[in-house]
Amino acid sequence: ISLLKKNGKQSVIDDVYKRCKEQLTMPTSEMLNPVKDIYRAFTAVEISDEIANLIRPDDLKADLKIVYQKIEDLHAACSAHTGDWYFSGDYPTPGGNKVVCRSFVNFIEGRGGRAY
């Protein structure tokens, strides 16, 4: 979210929020994951660099890099498993889409607690 705000993409956040609210009115079996659209604007390297900036202690003098395996390489390494949804947003069940929509709405609205 902070990377989007820095790059003047608040409208993407607003649009995803609106679509998540709409999704929450639908039957769970028909829900989609609009939050994935936030990440489409960035490369994996840009996302990793932003995560490093977010967790970097103020007093750290060394460079900090966060490196994640590419989704394609994850699939190759674990070809018998399809559980990449934490990284891709492609949830294996409709309930995952409901949870991500509720989580995003809660985050934007400043509400804590579980989304499920």
ChimeraX commands (.cxc) that place a marker at each C-alpha (Angstrom):
marker #1 position 0.00,0.00,0.00 radius 0.5
marker #1 position 2.77,2.44,0.90 radius 0.5
marker #1 position 4.51,1.79,-2.43 radius 0.5
marker #1 position 1.26,2.57,-4.26 radius 0.5
marker #1 position 0.77,5.77,-2.29 radius 0.5
marker #1 position 4.36,6.84,-3.01 radius 0.5
marker #1 position 3.74,6.33,-6.72 radius 0.5
marker #1 position 0.45,8.25,-6.79 radius 0.5
marker #1 position -1.70,5.15,-7.23 radius 0.5
marker #1 position -4.28,5.83,-4.50 radius 0.5
marker #1 position -7.01,5.27,-7.11 radius 0.5
marker #1 position -5.90,1.62,-7.40 radius 0.5
marker #1 position -6.39,1.19,-3.66 radius 0.5
marker #1 position -9.78,2.89,-3.78 radius 0.5
marker #1 position -10.88,0.74,-6.73 radius 0.5
marker #1 position -9.77,-2.51,-5.09 radius 0.5
marker #1 position -11.50,-1.51,-1.84 radius 0.5
marker #1 position -14.76,-0.83,-3.72 radius 0.5
marker #1 position -14.54,-4.14,-5.59 radius 0.5
marker #1 position -13.77,-6.06,-2.38 radius 0.5
marker #1 position -16.87,-4.54,-0.78 radius 0.5
marker #1 position -18.89,-5.64,-3.83 radius 0.5
marker #1 position -17.43,-9.14,-3.68 radius 0.5
marker #1 position -18.51,-9.46,-0.05 radius 0.5
marker #1 position -22.15,-9.14,-1.14 radius 0.5
marker #1 position -21.83,-12.15,-3.46 radius 0.5
marker #1 position -22.14,-15.85,-2.69 radius 0.5
marker #1 position -18.74,-17.19,-1.59 radius 0.5
marker #1 position -18.62,-19.59,-4.54 radius 0.5
marker #1 position -18.69,-16.65,-7.00 radius 0.5
marker #1 position -16.18,-14.36,-5.30 radius 0.5
marker #1 position -12.95,-13.21,-6.94 radius 0.5
marker #1 position -9.76,-11.70,-5.49 radius 0.5
marker #1 position -9.49,-8.03,-6.55 radius 0.5
marker #1 position -6.50,-7.49,-4.23 radius 0.5
marker #1 position -4.30,-9.21,-6.82 radius 0.5
marker #1 position -4.65,-6.09,-8.98 radius 0.5
marker #1 position -2.60,-4.08,-6.48 radius 0.5
marker #1 position 0.45,-6.22,-7.12 radius 0.5
marker #1 position 0.17,-6.23,-10.92 radius 0.5
marker #1 position 1.62,-2.71,-11.01 radius 0.5
marker #1 position 4.93,-3.86,-9.54 radius 0.5
marker #1 position 7.68,-6.33,-10.25 radius 0.5
marker #1 position 8.68,-8.96,-7.71 radius 0.5
marker #1 position 11.92,-7.02,-7.14 radius 0.5
marker #1 position 10.02,-3.79,-6.38 radius 0.5
marker #1 position 7.81,-5.59,-3.90 radius 0.5
marker #1 position 10.79,-7.24,-2.23 radius 0.5
marker #1 position 12.60,-3.90,-2.01 radius 0.5
marker #1 position 9.55,-2.28,-0.39 radius 0.5
marker #1 position 9.29,-5.12,2.16 radius 0.5
marker #1 position 12.97,-4.57,2.99 radius 0.5
marker #1 position 12.29,-0.84,3.50 radius 0.5
marker #1 position 9.34,-1.59,5.78 radius 0.5
marker #1 position 11.23,-3.97,8.07 radius 0.5
marker #1 position 14.61,-2.24,8.01 radius 0.5
marker #1 position 15.64,-1.06,11.49 radius 0.5
marker #1 position 16.53,2.65,11.58 radius 0.5
marker #1 position 19.96,1.92,13.03 radius 0.5
marker #1 position 20.95,-0.73,10.44 radius 0.5
marker #1 position 24.06,0.38,8.58 radius 0.5
marker #1 position 24.28,-2.57,6.17 radius 0.5
marker #1 position 22.30,-3.07,2.99 radius 0.5
marker #1 position 19.14,-5.12,3.45 radius 0.5
marker #1 position 17.63,-7.16,0.66 radius 0.5
marker #1 position 14.67,-9.50,0.78 radius 0.5
marker #1 position 14.76,-12.17,-1.90 radius 0.5
marker #1 position 11.78,-14.37,-2.70 radius 0.5
marker #1 position 11.68,-17.29,-5.04 radius 0.5
marker #1 position 9.74,-16.59,-8.25 radius 0.5
marker #1 position 6.30,-18.20,-8.44 radius 0.5
marker #1 position 7.38,-20.15,-11.53 radius 0.5
marker #1 position 10.39,-21.53,-9.67 radius 0.5
marker #1 position 8.20,-22.39,-6.68 radius 0.5
marker #1 position 5.97,-24.40,-9.01 radius 0.5
marker #1 position 9.00,-26.19,-10.45 radius 0.5
marker #1 position 10.43,-26.96,-7.01 radius 0.5
marker #1 position 7.10,-28.20,-5.63 radius 0.5
marker #1 position 5.45,-29.51,-8.77 radius 0.5
marker #1 position 3.13,-31.87,-6.88 radius 0.5
marker #1 position 1.67,-29.01,-4.82 radius 0.5
marker #1 position -0.49,-26.06,-5.91 radius 0.5
marker #1 position -0.35,-24.15,-2.62 radius 0.5
marker #1 position 1.14,-20.89,-3.84 radius 0.5
marker #1 position -1.85,-18.74,-2.91 radius 0.5
marker #1 position 0.06,-16.88,-0.20 radius 0.5
marker #1 position 2.31,-15.55,-2.94 radius 0.5
marker #1 position 0.03,-15.38,-5.98 radius 0.5
marker #1 position -3.43,-14.71,-4.54 radius 0.5
marker #1 position -4.78,-17.71,-6.48 radius 0.5
marker #1 position -6.63,-19.36,-3.62 radius 0.5
marker #1 position -7.54,-23.05,-4.00 radius 0.5
marker #1 position -11.02,-22.58,-2.49 radius 0.5
marker #1 position -13.65,-19.85,-2.80 radius 0.5
marker #1 position -13.35,-19.23,0.95 radius 0.5
marker #1 position -9.84,-17.85,0.42 radius 0.5
marker #1 position -11.22,-15.09,-1.81 radius 0.5
marker #1 position -13.75,-14.20,0.87 radius 0.5
marker #1 position -11.05,-13.97,3.53 radius 0.5
marker #1 position -8.76,-11.78,1.41 radius 0.5
marker #1 position -11.62,-9.42,0.53 radius 0.5
marker #1 position -12.71,-9.14,4.17 radius 0.5
marker #1 position -9.08,-8.67,5.29 radius 0.5
marker #1 position -8.49,-5.86,2.80 radius 0.5
marker #1 position -11.73,-4.08,3.72 radius 0.5
marker #1 position -10.87,-4.39,7.42 radius 0.5
marker #1 position -7.38,-2.98,6.77 radius 0.5
marker #1 position -8.65,0.01,4.79 radius 0.5
marker #1 position -11.36,0.70,7.36 radius 0.5
marker #1 position -8.88,0.40,10.23 radius 0.5
marker #1 position -10.62,-2.58,11.81 radius 0.5
marker #1 position -8.64,-5.28,13.57 radius 0.5
marker #1 position -9.56,-8.87,14.18 radius 0.5
marker #1 position -9.79,-11.94,12.06 radius 0.5
marker #1 position -11.40,-11.95,8.65 radius 0.5
marker #1 position -12.77,-15.45,9.11 radius 0.5
marker link #1:1,2 radius 0.2
marker link #1:2,3 radius 0.2
marker link #1:3,4 radius 0.2
marker link #1:4,5 radius 0.2
marker link #1:5,6 radius 0.2
marker link #1:6,7 radius 0.2
marker link #1:7,8 radius 0.2
marker link #1:8,9 radius 0.2
marker link #1:9,10 radius 0.2
marker link #1:10,11 radius 0.2
marker link #1:11,12 radius 0.2
marker link #1:12,13 radius 0.2
marker link #1:13,14 radius 0.2
marker link #1:14,15 radius 0.2
marker link #1:15,16 radius 0.2
marker link #1:16,17 radius 0.2
marker link #1:17,18 radius 0.2
marker link #1:18,19 radius 0.2
marker link #1:19,20 radius 0.2
marker link #1:20,21 radius 0.2
marker link #1:21,22 radius 0.2
marker link #1:22,23 radius 0.2
marker link #1:23,24 radius 0.2
marker link #1:24,25 radius 0.2
marker link #1:25,26 radius 0.2
marker link #1:26,27 radius 0.2
marker link #1:27,28 radius 0.2
marker link #1:28,29 radius 0.2
marker link #1:29,30 radius 0.2
marker link #1:30,31 radius 0.2
marker link #1:31,32 radius 0.2
marker link #1:32,33 radius 0.2
marker link #1:33,34 radius 0.2
marker link #1:34,35 radius 0.2
marker link #1:35,36 radius 0.2
marker link #1:36,37 radius 0.2
marker link #1:37,38 radius 0.2
marker link #1:38,39 radius 0.2
marker link #1:39,40 radius 0.2
marker link #1:40,41 radius 0.2
marker link #1:41,42 radius 0.2
marker link #1:42,43 radius 0.2
marker link #1:43,44 radius 0.2
marker link #1:44,45 radius 0.2
marker link #1:45,46 radius 0.2
marker link #1:46,47 radius 0.2
marker link #1:47,48 radius 0.2
marker link #1:48,49 radius 0.2
marker link #1:49,50 radius 0.2
marker link #1:50,51 radius 0.2
marker link #1:51,52 radius 0.2
marker link #1:52,53 radius 0.2
marker link #1:53,54 radius 0.2
marker link #1:54,55 radius 0.2
marker link #1:55,56 radius 0.2
marker link #1:56,57 radius 0.2
marker link #1:57,58 radius 0.2
marker link #1:58,59 radius 0.2
marker link #1:59,60 radius 0.2
marker link #1:60,61 radius 0.2
marker link #1:61,62 radius 0.2
marker link #1:62,63 radius 0.2
marker link #1:63,64 radius 0.2
marker link #1:64,65 radius 0.2
marker link #1:65,66 radius 0.2
marker link #1:66,67 radius 0.2
marker link #1:67,68 radius 0.2
marker link #1:68,69 radius 0.2
marker link #1:69,70 radius 0.2
marker link #1:70,71 radius 0.2
marker link #1:71,72 radius 0.2
marker link #1:72,73 radius 0.2
marker link #1:73,74 radius 0.2
marker link #1:74,75 radius 0.2
marker link #1:75,76 radius 0.2
marker link #1:76,77 radius 0.2
marker link #1:77,78 radius 0.2
marker link #1:78,79 radius 0.2
marker link #1:79,80 radius 0.2
marker link #1:80,81 radius 0.2
marker link #1:81,82 radius 0.2
marker link #1:82,83 radius 0.2
marker link #1:83,84 radius 0.2
marker link #1:84,85 radius 0.2
marker link #1:85,86 radius 0.2
marker link #1:86,87 radius 0.2
marker link #1:87,88 radius 0.2
marker link #1:88,89 radius 0.2
marker link #1:89,90 radius 0.2
marker link #1:90,91 radius 0.2
marker link #1:91,92 radius 0.2
marker link #1:92,93 radius 0.2
marker link #1:93,94 radius 0.2
marker link #1:94,95 radius 0.2
marker link #1:95,96 radius 0.2
marker link #1:96,97 radius 0.2
marker link #1:97,98 radius 0.2
marker link #1:98,99 radius 0.2
marker link #1:99,100 radius 0.2
marker link #1:100,101 radius 0.2
marker link #1:101,102 radius 0.2
marker link #1:102,103 radius 0.2
marker link #1:103,104 radius 0.2
marker link #1:104,105 radius 0.2
marker link #1:105,106 radius 0.2
marker link #1:106,107 radius 0.2
marker link #1:107,108 radius 0.2
marker link #1:108,109 radius 0.2
marker link #1:109,110 radius 0.2
marker link #1:110,111 radius 0.2
marker link #1:111,112 radius 0.2
marker link #1:112,113 radius 0.2
marker link #1:113,114 radius 0.2
marker link #1:114,115 radius 0.2
marker link #1:115,116 radius 0.2
view
